[in-house]
């Protein structure tokens, strides 16, 4: 476990304390969960971006063109 001296503007600290209390968590738990969620979001975004960069639209379209042209099954129709 690590410590980091975090400096927050007064209005941000006040809102964080209020939200932590409303969620039944300590300020430390609340801020830790927010930071962890944001890290997860940034990692997921980076992974998606890496997949986008590897994408080959021409190949994807070629695969889709091989699909048979049929009437959709019941329930799969477009609105």
PyMOL Python script that loads the backbone (N, CA, C, O; Angstrom):
from pymol import cmd

cmd.read_pdbstr("""\
ATOM      1  N   UNK A   1       0.857  -1.168   0.000  1.00  0.00           N
ATOM      2  CA  UNK A   1       0.000   0.000   0.000  1.00  0.00           C
ATOM      3  C   UNK A   1       0.901   1.227   0.000  1.00  0.00           C
ATOM      4  O   UNK A   1       1.919   1.267   0.690  1.00  0.00           O
ATOM      5  N   UNK A   2       0.510   2.224  -0.783  1.00  0.00           N
ATOM      6  CA  UNK A   2       1.298   3.445  -0.887  1.00  0.00           C
ATOM      7  C   UNK A   2       0.493   4.646  -0.405  1.00  0.00           C
ATOM      8  O   UNK A   2      -0.738   4.634  -0.396  1.00  0.00           O
ATOM      9  N   UNK A   3       1.214   5.666  -0.010  1.00  0.00           N
ATOM     10  CA  UNK A   3       0.603   6.935   0.376  1.00  0.00           C
ATOM     11  C   UNK A   3       1.000   7.993  -0.631  1.00  0.00           C
ATOM     12  O   UNK A   3       2.110   7.979  -1.164  1.00  0.00           O
ATOM     13  N   UNK A   4       0.070   8.921  -0.887  1.00  0.00           N
ATOM     14  CA  UNK A   4       0.351  10.025  -1.782  1.00  0.00           C
ATOM     15  C   UNK A   4      -0.371  11.257  -1.236  1.00  0.00           C
ATOM     16  O   UNK A   4      -1.587  11.223  -1.047  1.00  0.00           O
ATOM     17  N   UNK A   5       0.354  12.331  -0.982  1.00  0.00           N
ATOM     18  CA  UNK A   5      -0.309  13.544  -0.483  1.00  0.00           C
ATOM     19  C   UNK A   5      -1.081  14.210  -1.624  1.00  0.00           C
ATOM     20  O   UNK A   5      -0.484  14.757  -2.551  1.00  0.00           O
ATOM     21  N   UNK A   6      -2.383  14.159  -1.547  1.00  0.00           N
ATOM     22  CA  UNK A   6      -3.230  14.678  -2.612  1.00  0.00           C
ATOM     23  C   UNK A   6      -3.771  16.046  -2.229  1.00  0.00           C
ATOM     24  O   UNK A   6      -4.374  16.204  -1.167  1.00  0.00           O
ATOM     25  N   UNK A   7      -3.559  17.025  -3.083  1.00  0.00           N
ATOM     26  CA  UNK A   7      -4.066  18.372  -2.827  1.00  0.00           C
ATOM     27  C   UNK A   7      -5.255  18.608  -3.749  1.00  0.00           C
ATOM     28  O   UNK A   7      -5.131  18.540  -4.972  1.00  0.00           O
ATOM     29  N   UNK A   8      -6.413  18.886  -3.143  1.00  0.00           N
ATOM     30  CA  UNK A   8      -7.634  19.127  -3.902  1.00  0.00           C
ATOM     31  C   UNK A   8      -8.167  20.515  -3.598  1.00  0.00           C
ATOM     32  O   UNK A   8      -8.018  21.002  -2.477  1.00  0.00           O
ATOM     33  N   UNK A   9      -8.783  21.157  -4.576  1.00  0.00           N
ATOM     34  CA  UNK A   9      -9.460  22.418  -4.281  1.00  0.00           C
ATOM     35  C   UNK A   9     -10.555  22.171  -3.233  1.00  0.00           C
ATOM     36  O   UNK A   9     -11.142  21.090  -3.178  1.00  0.00           O
ATOM     37  N   UNK A  10     -10.813  23.173  -2.418  1.00  0.00           N
ATOM     38  CA  UNK A  10     -11.773  23.021  -1.328  1.00  0.00           C
ATOM     39  C   UNK A  10     -13.136  22.544  -1.806  1.00  0.00           C
ATOM     40  O   UNK A  10     -13.745  21.690  -1.163  1.00  0.00           O
ATOM     41  N   UNK A  11     -13.627  23.077  -2.923  1.00  0.00           N
ATOM     42  CA  UNK A  11     -14.956  22.685  -3.392  1.00  0.00           C
ATOM     43  C   UNK A  11     -14.991  21.228  -3.856  1.00  0.00           C
ATOM     44  O   UNK A  11     -16.012  20.556  -3.706  1.00  0.00           O
ATOM     45  N   UNK A  12     -13.894  20.741  -4.413  1.00  0.00           N
ATOM     46  CA  UNK A  12     -13.824  19.340  -4.835  1.00  0.00           C
ATOM     47  C   UNK A  12     -13.795  18.433  -3.608  1.00  0.00           C
ATOM     48  O   UNK A  12     -14.464  17.400  -3.581  1.00  0.00           O
ATOM     49  N   UNK A  13     -13.024  18.816  -2.600  1.00  0.00           N
ATOM     50  CA  UNK A  13     -12.949  18.032  -1.370  1.00  0.00           C
ATOM     51  C   UNK A  13     -14.312  17.974  -0.687  1.00  0.00           C
ATOM     52  O   UNK A  13     -14.736  16.911  -0.234  1.00  0.00           O
ATOM     53  N   UNK A  14     -14.990  19.101  -0.614  1.00  0.00           N
ATOM     54  CA  UNK A  14     -16.307  19.132   0.031  1.00  0.00           C
ATOM     55  C   UNK A  14     -17.285  18.210  -0.694  1.00  0.00           C
ATOM     56  O   UNK A  14     -18.030  17.470  -0.052  1.00  0.00           O
ATOM     57  N   UNK A  15     -17.286  18.249  -2.002  1.00  0.00           N
ATOM     58  CA  UNK A  15     -18.198  17.379  -2.762  1.00  0.00           C
ATOM     59  C   UNK A  15     -17.808  15.915  -2.622  1.00  0.00           C
ATOM     60  O   UNK A  15     -18.681  15.054  -2.511  1.00  0.00           O
ATOM     61  N   UNK A  16     -16.516  15.621  -2.626  1.00  0.00           N
ATOM     62  CA  UNK A  16     -16.062  14.239  -2.449  1.00  0.00           C
ATOM     63  C   UNK A  16     -16.485  13.703  -1.089  1.00  0.00           C
ATOM     64  O   UNK A  16     -16.946  12.566  -0.985  1.00  0.00           O
ATOM     65  N   UNK A  17     -16.333  14.510  -0.052  1.00  0.00           N
ATOM     66  CA  UNK A  17     -16.758  14.084   1.290  1.00  0.00           C
ATOM     67  C   UNK A  17     -18.256  13.809   1.328  1.00  0.00           C
ATOM     68  O   UNK A  17     -18.697  12.815   1.905  1.00  0.00           O
ATOM     69  N   UNK A  18     -19.032  14.691   0.713  1.00  0.00           N
ATOM     70  CA  UNK A  18     -20.484  14.517   0.689  1.00  0.00           C
ATOM     71  C   UNK A  18     -20.875  13.232  -0.053  1.00  0.00           C
ATOM     72  O   UNK A  18     -21.705  12.460   0.427  1.00  0.00           O
ATOM     73  N   UNK A  19     -20.278  13.015  -1.207  1.00  0.00           N
ATOM     74  CA  UNK A  19     -20.595  11.822  -1.986  1.00  0.00           C
ATOM     75  C   UNK A  19     -20.142  10.546  -1.284  1.00  0.00           C
ATOM     76  O   UNK A  19     -20.834   9.529  -1.330  1.00  0.00           O
ATOM     77  N   UNK A  20     -18.993  10.599  -0.642  1.00  0.00           N
ATOM     78  CA  UNK A  20     -18.515   9.426   0.109  1.00  0.00           C
ATOM     79  C   UNK A  20     -19.496   9.087   1.219  1.00  0.00           C
ATOM     80  O   UNK A  20     -19.837   7.922   1.422  1.00  0.00           O
ATOM     81  N   UNK A  21     -19.945  10.099   1.930  1.00  0.00           N
ATOM     82  CA  UNK A  21     -20.893   9.868   3.025  1.00  0.00           C
ATOM     83  C   UNK A  21     -22.206   9.295   2.489  1.00  0.00           C
ATOM     84  O   UNK A  21     -22.768   8.367   3.069  1.00  0.00           O
ATOM     85  N   UNK A  22     -22.685   9.853   1.384  1.00  0.00           N
ATOM     86  CA  UNK A  22     -23.926   9.347   0.775  1.00  0.00           C
ATOM     87  C   UNK A  22     -23.799   7.900   0.328  1.00  0.00           C
ATOM     88  O   UNK A  22     -24.779   7.154   0.331  1.00  0.00           O
ATOM     89  N   UNK A  23     -22.596   7.508  -0.054  1.00  0.00           N
ATOM     90  CA  UNK A  23     -22.362   6.138  -0.514  1.00  0.00           C
ATOM     91  C   UNK A  23     -21.941   5.213   0.621  1.00  0.00           C
ATOM     92  O   UNK A  23     -21.643   4.041   0.389  1.00  0.00           O
ATOM     93  N   UNK A  24     -21.915   5.726   1.836  1.00  0.00           N
ATOM     94  CA  UNK A  24     -21.558   4.892   2.982  1.00  0.00           C
ATOM     95  C   UNK A  24     -20.118   4.431   2.972  1.00  0.00           C
ATOM     96  O   UNK A  24     -19.806   3.333   3.434  1.00  0.00           O
ATOM     97  N   UNK A  25     -19.243   5.265   2.448  1.00  0.00           N
ATOM     98  CA  UNK A  25     -17.823   4.903   2.361  1.00  0.00           C
ATOM     99  C   UNK A  25     -16.989   6.001   3.017  1.00  0.00           C
ATOM    100  O   UNK A  25     -17.425   7.145   3.151  1.00  0.00           O
ATOM    101  N   UNK A  26     -15.801   5.626   3.414  1.00  0.00           N
ATOM    102  CA  UNK A  26     -14.870   6.641   3.898  1.00  0.00           C
ATOM    103  C   UNK A  26     -14.382   7.441   2.695  1.00  0.00           C
ATOM    104  O   UNK A  26     -14.493   6.997   1.552  1.00  0.00           O
ATOM    105  N   UNK A  27     -13.848   8.605   2.963  1.00  0.00           N
ATOM    106  CA  UNK A  27     -13.310   9.421   1.876  1.00  0.00           C
ATOM    107  C   UNK A  27     -12.196   8.658   1.154  1.00  0.00           C
ATOM    108  O   UNK A  27     -12.109   8.696  -0.073  1.00  0.00           O
ATOM    109  N   UNK A  28     -11.356   7.973   1.910  1.00  0.00           N
ATOM    110  CA  UNK A  28     -10.269   7.194   1.317  1.00  0.00           C
ATOM    111  C   UNK A  28     -10.821   6.106   0.388  1.00  0.00           C
ATOM    112  O   UNK A  28     -10.347   5.955  -0.738  1.00  0.00           O
ATOM    113  N   UNK A  29     -11.820   5.351   0.857  1.00  0.00           N
ATOM    114  CA  UNK A  29     -12.414   4.299   0.023  1.00  0.00           C
ATOM    115  C   UNK A  29     -13.030   4.891  -1.237  1.00  0.00           C
ATOM    116  O   UNK A  29     -12.875   4.354  -2.334  1.00  0.00           O
ATOM    117  N   UNK A  30     -13.733   6.010  -1.060  1.00  0.00           N
ATOM    118  CA  UNK A  30     -14.404   6.643  -2.186  1.00  0.00           C
ATOM    119  C   UNK A  30     -13.400   7.100  -3.248  1.00  0.00           C
ATOM    120  O   UNK A  30     -13.570   6.807  -4.431  1.00  0.00           O
ATOM    121  N   UNK A  31     -12.358   7.816  -2.823  1.00  0.00           N
ATOM    122  CA  UNK A  31     -11.362   8.304  -3.781  1.00  0.00           C
ATOM    123  C   UNK A  31     -10.590   7.155  -4.417  1.00  0.00           C
ATOM    124  O   UNK A  31     -10.273   7.198  -5.606  1.00  0.00           O
ATOM    125  N   UNK A  32     -10.286   6.124  -3.622  1.00  0.00           N
ATOM    126  CA  UNK A  32      -9.577   4.961  -4.167  1.00  0.00           C
ATOM    127  C   UNK A  32     -10.405   4.281  -5.249  1.00  0.00           C
ATOM    128  O   UNK A  32      -9.875   3.898  -6.293  1.00  0.00           O
ATOM    129  N   UNK A  33     -11.713   4.129  -5.000  1.00  0.00           N
ATOM    130  CA  UNK A  33     -12.561   3.476  -6.004  1.00  0.00           C
ATOM    131  C   UNK A  33     -12.682   4.331  -7.261  1.00  0.00           C
ATOM    132  O   UNK A  33     -12.699   3.798  -8.370  1.00  0.00           O
ATOM    133  N   UNK A  34     -12.768   5.654  -7.101  1.00  0.00           N
ATOM    134  CA  UNK A  34     -12.831   6.522  -8.282  1.00  0.00           C
ATOM    135  C   UNK A  34     -11.564   6.420  -9.123  1.00  0.00           C
ATOM    136  O   UNK A  34     -11.621   6.331 -10.350  1.00  0.00           O
ATOM    137  N   UNK A  35     -10.425   6.434  -8.446  1.00  0.00           N
ATOM    138  CA  UNK A  35      -9.147   6.344  -9.163  1.00  0.00           C
ATOM    139  C   UNK A  35      -9.035   4.991  -9.871  1.00  0.00           C
ATOM    140  O   UNK A  35      -8.617   4.924 -11.027  1.00  0.00           O
ATOM    141  N   UNK A  36      -9.408   3.915  -9.174  1.00  0.00           N
ATOM    142  CA  UNK A  36      -9.331   2.580  -9.774  1.00  0.00           C
ATOM    143  C   UNK A  36     -10.264   2.468 -10.982  1.00  0.00           C
ATOM    144  O   UNK A  36      -9.893   1.886 -12.001  1.00  0.00           O
ATOM    145  N   UNK A  37     -11.474   3.025 -10.871  1.00  0.00           N
ATOM    146  CA  UNK A  37     -12.409   2.993 -12.000  1.00  0.00           C
ATOM    147  C   UNK A  37     -11.846   3.743 -13.193  1.00  0.00           C
ATOM    148  O   UNK A  37     -11.948   3.274 -14.327  1.00  0.00           O
ATOM    149  N   UNK A  38     -11.255   4.899 -12.949  1.00  0.00           N
ATOM    150  CA  UNK A  38     -10.707   5.696 -14.049  1.00  0.00           C
ATOM    151  C   UNK A  38      -9.524   4.995 -14.704  1.00  0.00           C
ATOM    152  O   UNK A  38      -9.376   5.031 -15.925  1.00  0.00           O
ATOM    153  N   UNK A  39      -8.679   4.355 -13.889  1.00  0.00           N
ATOM    154  CA  UNK A  39      -7.551   3.594 -14.454  1.00  0.00           C
ATOM    155  C   UNK A  39      -8.082   2.480 -15.348  1.00  0.00           C
ATOM    156  O   UNK A  39      -7.573   2.273 -16.450  1.00  0.00           O
ATOM    157  N   UNK A  40      -9.097   1.764 -14.884  1.00  0.00           N
ATOM    158  CA  UNK A  40      -9.696   0.704 -15.693  1.00  0.00           C
ATOM    159  C   UNK A  40     -10.268   1.239 -16.994  1.00  0.00           C
ATOM    160  O   UNK A  40     -10.115   0.629 -18.053  1.00  0.00           O
ATOM    161  N   UNK A  41     -10.928   2.386 -16.904  1.00  0.00           N
ATOM    162  CA  UNK A  41     -11.500   3.005 -18.101  1.00  0.00           C
ATOM    163  C   UNK A  41     -10.409   3.380 -19.095  1.00  0.00           C
ATOM    164  O   UNK A  41     -10.550   3.133 -20.293  1.00  0.00           O
ATOM    165  N   UNK A  42      -9.325   3.975 -18.610  1.00  0.00           N
ATOM    166  CA  UNK A  42      -8.231   4.373 -19.499  1.00  0.00           C
ATOM    167  C   UNK A  42      -7.552   3.158 -20.125  1.00  0.00           C
ATOM    168  O   UNK A  42      -7.184   3.192 -21.299  1.00  0.00           O
ATOM    169  N   UNK A  43      -7.383   2.089 -19.356  1.00  0.00           N
ATOM    170  CA  UNK A  43      -6.793   0.862 -19.912  1.00  0.00           C
ATOM    171  C   UNK A  43      -7.684   0.269 -20.985  1.00  0.00           C
ATOM    172  O   UNK A  43      -7.203  -0.130 -22.046  1.00  0.00           O
ATOM    173  N   UNK A  44      -8.988   0.207 -20.717  1.00  0.00           N
ATOM    174  CA  UNK A  44      -9.927  -0.345 -21.691  1.00  0.00           C
ATOM    175  C   UNK A  44      -9.928   0.488 -22.972  1.00  0.00           C
ATOM    176  O   UNK A  44      -9.943  -0.057 -24.075  1.00  0.00           O
ATOM    177  N   UNK A  45      -9.912   1.805 -22.819  1.00  0.00           N
ATOM    178  CA  UNK A  45      -9.887   2.687 -23.979  1.00  0.00           C
ATOM    179  C   UNK A  45      -8.621   2.468 -24.802  1.00  0.00           C
ATOM    180  O   UNK A  45      -8.670   2.451 -26.032  1.00  0.00           O
ATOM    181  N   UNK A  46      -7.495   2.300 -24.124  1.00  0.00           N
ATOM    182  CA  UNK A  46      -6.227   2.055 -24.830  1.00  0.00           C
ATOM    183  C   UNK A  46      -6.269   0.725 -25.568  1.00  0.00           C
ATOM    184  O   UNK A  46      -5.771   0.624 -26.689  1.00  0.00           O
ATOM    185  N   UNK A  47      -6.859  -0.295 -24.952  1.00  0.00           N
ATOM    186  CA  UNK A  47      -6.962  -1.598 -25.613  1.00  0.00           C
ATOM    187  C   UNK A  47      -7.870  -1.520 -26.840  1.00  0.00           C
ATOM    188  O   UNK A  47      -7.565  -2.101 -27.881  1.00  0.00           O
ATOM    189  N   UNK A  48      -8.970  -0.809 -26.714  1.00  0.00           N
ATOM    190  CA  UNK A  48      -9.875  -0.652 -27.858  1.00  0.00           C
ATOM    191  C   UNK A  48      -9.173   0.110 -28.967  1.00  0.00           C
ATOM    192  O   UNK A  48      -9.283  -0.258 -30.137  1.00  0.00           O
ATOM    193  N   UNK A  49      -8.455   1.165 -28.617  1.00  0.00           N
ATOM    194  CA  UNK A  49      -7.730   1.943 -29.626  1.00  0.00           C
ATOM    195  C   UNK A  49      -6.691   1.077 -30.341  1.00  0.00           C
ATOM    196  O   UNK A  49      -6.522   1.185 -31.556  1.00  0.00           O
ATOM    197  N   UNK A  50      -6.004   0.227 -29.597  1.00  0.00           N
ATOM    198  CA  UNK A  50      -5.018  -0.666 -30.219  1.00  0.00           C
ATOM    199  C   UNK A  50      -5.697  -1.616 -31.196  1.00  0.00           C
ATOM    200  O   UNK A  50      -5.155  -1.904 -32.263  1.00  0.00           O
ATOM    201  N   UNK A  51      -6.883  -2.105 -30.836  1.00  0.00           N
ATOM    202  CA  UNK A  51      -7.612  -2.997 -31.749  1.00  0.00           C
ATOM    203  C   UNK A  51      -8.078  -2.250 -32.986  1.00  0.00           C
ATOM    204  O   UNK A  51      -8.049  -2.791 -34.092  1.00  0.00           O
ATOM    205  N   UNK A  52      -8.508  -1.006 -32.801  1.00  0.00           N
ATOM    206  CA  UNK A  52      -8.946  -0.187 -33.937  1.00  0.00           C
ATOM    207  C   UNK A  52      -7.776   0.016 -34.900  1.00  0.00           C
ATOM    208  O   UNK A  52      -7.949  -0.054 -36.117  1.00  0.00           O
ATOM    209  N   UNK A  53      -6.605   0.265 -34.359  1.00  0.00           N
ATOM    210  CA  UNK A  53      -5.433   0.496 -35.204  1.00  0.00           C
ATOM    211  C   UNK A  53      -5.028  -0.756 -35.980  1.00  0.00           C
ATOM    212  O   UNK A  53      -4.437  -0.655 -37.054  1.00  0.00           O
ATOM    213  N   UNK A  54      -5.347  -1.945 -35.435  1.00  0.00           N
ATOM    214  CA  UNK A  54      -5.020  -3.189 -36.135  1.00  0.00           C
ATOM    215  C   UNK A  54      -6.107  -3.596 -37.133  1.00  0.00           C
ATOM    216  O   UNK A  54      -5.915  -4.533 -37.908  1.00  0.00           O
ATOM    217  N   UNK A  55      -7.233  -2.905 -37.118  1.00  0.00           N
ATOM    218  CA  UNK A  55      -8.368  -3.288 -37.951  1.00  0.00           C
ATOM    219  C   UNK A  55      -8.034  -3.182 -39.427  1.00  0.00           C
ATOM    220  O   UNK A  55      -7.229  -2.354 -39.853  1.00  0.00           O
ATOM    221  N   UNK A  56      -8.677  -4.042 -40.185  1.00  0.00           N
ATOM    222  CA  UNK A  56      -8.522  -4.033 -41.632  1.00  0.00           C
ATOM    223  C   UNK A  56      -9.928  -3.959 -42.228  1.00  0.00           C
ATOM    224  O   UNK A  56     -10.546  -4.994 -42.478  1.00  0.00           O
ATOM    225  N   UNK A  57     -10.444  -2.735 -42.461  1.00  0.00           N
ATOM    226  CA  UNK A  57     -11.814  -2.586 -42.951  1.00  0.00           C
ATOM    227  C   UNK A  57     -12.068  -3.332 -44.266  1.00  0.00           C
ATOM    228  O   UNK A  57     -13.146  -3.896 -44.454  1.00  0.00           O
ATOM    229  N   UNK A  58     -11.106  -3.339 -45.158  1.00  0.00           N
ATOM    230  CA  UNK A  58     -11.289  -4.021 -46.441  1.00  0.00           C
ATOM    231  C   UNK A  58     -11.511  -5.514 -46.225  1.00  0.00           C
ATOM    232  O   UNK A  58     -12.373  -6.113 -46.868  1.00  0.00           O
ATOM    233  N   UNK A  59     -10.737  -6.116 -45.322  1.00  0.00           N
ATOM    234  CA  UNK A  59     -10.891  -7.536 -45.035  1.00  0.00           C
ATOM    235  C   UNK A  59     -12.247  -7.805 -44.374  1.00  0.00           C
ATOM    236  O   UNK A  59     -12.910  -8.792 -44.692  1.00  0.00           O
ATOM    237  N   UNK A  60     -12.653  -6.935 -43.464  1.00  0.00           N
ATOM    238  CA  UNK A  60     -13.945  -7.110 -42.804  1.00  0.00           C
ATOM    239  C   UNK A  60     -15.080  -7.044 -43.820  1.00  0.00           C
ATOM    240  O   UNK A  60     -16.011  -7.847 -43.764  1.00  0.00           O
ATOM    241  N   UNK A  61     -15.008  -6.100 -44.739  1.00  0.00           N
ATOM    242  CA  UNK A  61     -16.049  -5.996 -45.764  1.00  0.00           C
ATOM    243  C   UNK A  61     -16.044  -7.204 -46.687  1.00  0.00           C
ATOM    244  O   UNK A  61     -17.105  -7.663 -47.112  1.00  0.00           O
ATOM    245  N   UNK A  62     -14.868  -7.722 -46.999  1.00  0.00           N
ATOM    246  CA  UNK A  62     -14.781  -8.917 -47.839  1.00  0.00           C
ATOM    247  C   UNK A  62     -15.453 -10.103 -47.144  1.00  0.00           C
ATOM    248  O   UNK A  62     -16.150 -10.884 -47.791  1.00  0.00           O
ATOM    249  N   UNK A  63     -15.252 -10.239 -45.861  1.00  0.00           N
ATOM    250  CA  UNK A  63     -15.892 -11.327 -45.099  1.00  0.00           C
ATOM    251  C   UNK A  63     -17.403 -11.133 -45.106  1.00  0.00           C
ATOM    252  O   UNK A  63     -18.148 -12.088 -45.327  1.00  0.00           O
ATOM    253  N   UNK A  64     -17.861  -9.909 -44.866  1.00  0.00           N
ATOM    254  CA  UNK A  64     -19.302  -9.643 -44.850  1.00  0.00           C
ATOM    255  C   UNK A  64     -19.943  -9.905 -46.212  1.00  0.00           C
ATOM    256  O   UNK A  64     -21.088 -10.350 -46.278  1.00  0.00           O
ATOM    257  N   UNK A  65     -19.224  -9.636 -47.290  1.00  0.00           N
ATOM    258  CA  UNK A  65     -19.768  -9.877 -48.626  1.00  0.00           C
ATOM    259  C   UNK A  65     -19.982 -11.367 -48.893  1.00  0.00           C
ATOM    260  O   UNK A  65     -20.784 -11.735 -49.751  1.00  0.00           O
ATOM    261  N   UNK A  66     -19.274 -12.219 -48.166  1.00  0.00           N
ATOM    262  CA  UNK A  66     -19.436 -13.666 -48.359  1.00  0.00           C
ATOM    263  C   UNK A  66     -20.692 -14.193 -47.681  1.00  0.00           C
ATOM    264  O   UNK A  66     -21.121 -15.311 -47.967  1.00  0.00           O
ATOM    265  N   UNK A  67     -21.285 -13.418 -46.796  1.00  0.00           N
ATOM    266  CA  UNK A  67     -22.492 -13.867 -46.096  1.00  0.00           C
ATOM    267  C   UNK A  67     -23.643 -13.957 -47.092  1.00  0.00           C
ATOM    268  O   UNK A  67     -23.788 -13.088 -47.952  1.00  0.00           O
ATOM    269  N   UNK A  68     -24.462 -15.002 -46.983  1.00  0.00           N
ATOM    270  CA  UNK A  68     -25.585 -15.147 -47.919  1.00  0.00           C
ATOM    271  C   UNK A  68     -26.630 -14.049 -47.712  1.00  0.00           C
ATOM    272  O   UNK A  68     -26.827 -13.564 -46.598  1.00  0.00           O
ATOM    273  N   UNK A  69     -27.289 -13.671 -48.798  1.00  0.00           N
ATOM    274  CA  UNK A  69     -28.325 -12.649 -48.748  1.00  0.00           C
ATOM    275  C   UNK A  69     -29.658 -13.352 -48.506  1.00  0.00           C
ATOM    276  O   UNK A  69     -30.275 -13.858 -49.444  1.00  0.00           O
ATOM    277  N   UNK A  70     -30.095 -13.384 -47.263  1.00  0.00           N
ATOM    278  CA  UNK A  70     -31.335 -14.074 -46.904  1.00  0.00           C
ATOM    279  C   UNK A  70     -32.254 -13.151 -46.117  1.00  0.00           C
ATOM    280  O   UNK A  70     -31.842 -12.114 -45.598  1.00  0.00           O
ATOM    281  N   UNK A  71     -33.489 -13.558 -46.050  1.00  0.00           N
ATOM    282  CA  UNK A  71     -34.463 -12.852 -45.234  1.00  0.00           C
ATOM    283  C   UNK A  71     -34.104 -13.147 -43.773  1.00  0.00           C
ATOM    284  O   UNK A  71     -33.794 -14.292 -43.445  1.00  0.00           O
ATOM    285  N   UNK A  72     -34.139 -12.135 -42.879  1.00  0.00           N
ATOM    286  CA  UNK A  72     -33.804 -12.387 -41.471  1.00  0.00           C
ATOM    287  C   UNK A  72     -34.783 -13.361 -40.821  1.00  0.00           C
ATOM    288  O   UNK A  72     -35.944 -13.452 -41.221  1.00  0.00           O
ATOM    289  N   UNK A  73     -34.304 -14.075 -39.829  1.00  0.00           N
ATOM    290  CA  UNK A  73     -35.165 -14.959 -39.048  1.00  0.00           C
ATOM    291  C   UNK A  73     -36.186 -14.113 -38.304  1.00  0.00           C
ATOM    292  O   UNK A  73     -35.972 -12.922 -38.077  1.00  0.00           O
ATOM    293  N   UNK A  74     -37.294 -14.733 -37.928  1.00  0.00           N
ATOM    294  CA  UNK A  74     -38.344 -14.023 -37.193  1.00  0.00           C
ATOM    295  C   UNK A  74     -37.750 -13.442 -35.903  1.00  0.00           C
ATOM    296  O   UNK A  74     -37.090 -14.146 -35.139  1.00  0.00           O
ATOM    297  N   UNK A  75     -37.994 -12.160 -35.679  1.00  0.00           N
ATOM    298  CA  UNK A  75     -37.474 -11.477 -34.502  1.00  0.00           C
ATOM    299  C   UNK A  75     -36.165 -10.753 -34.759  1.00  0.00           C
ATOM    300  O   UNK A  75     -35.758  -9.922 -33.948  1.00  0.00           O
ATOM    301  N   UNK A  76     -35.491 -11.047 -35.871  1.00  0.00           N
ATOM    302  CA  UNK A  76     -34.221 -10.409 -36.189  1.00  0.00           C
ATOM    303  C   UNK A  76     -34.379  -9.270 -37.201  1.00  0.00           C
ATOM    304  O   UNK A  76     -33.387  -8.672 -37.620  1.00  0.00           O
ATOM    305  N   UNK A  77     -35.607  -8.971 -37.591  1.00  0.00           N
ATOM    306  CA  UNK A  77     -35.829  -7.921 -38.588  1.00  0.00           C
ATOM    307  C   UNK A  77     -35.480  -6.551 -38.028  1.00  0.00           C
ATOM    308  O   UNK A  77     -35.540  -6.322 -36.820  1.00  0.00           O
ATOM    309  N   UNK A  78     -35.114  -5.645 -38.928  1.00  0.00           N
ATOM    310  CA  UNK A  78     -34.894  -4.264 -38.527  1.00  0.00           C
ATOM    311  C   UNK A  78     -36.239  -3.602 -38.286  1.00  0.00           C
ATOM    312  O   UNK A  78     -37.220  -3.948 -38.945  1.00  0.00           O
ATOM    313  N   UNK A  79     -36.306  -2.659 -37.358  1.00  0.00           N
ATOM    314  CA  UNK A  79     -37.594  -1.982 -37.097  1.00  0.00           C
ATOM    315  C   UNK A  79     -38.068  -1.172 -38.292  1.00  0.00           C
ATOM    316  O   UNK A  79     -39.127  -0.547 -38.234  1.00  0.00           O
TER     317      UNK A  79
END
""", "prot")
cmd.dss("prot")
cmd.show_as("cartoon", "prot")
cmd.util.cbc("prot")
cmd.orient("prot")
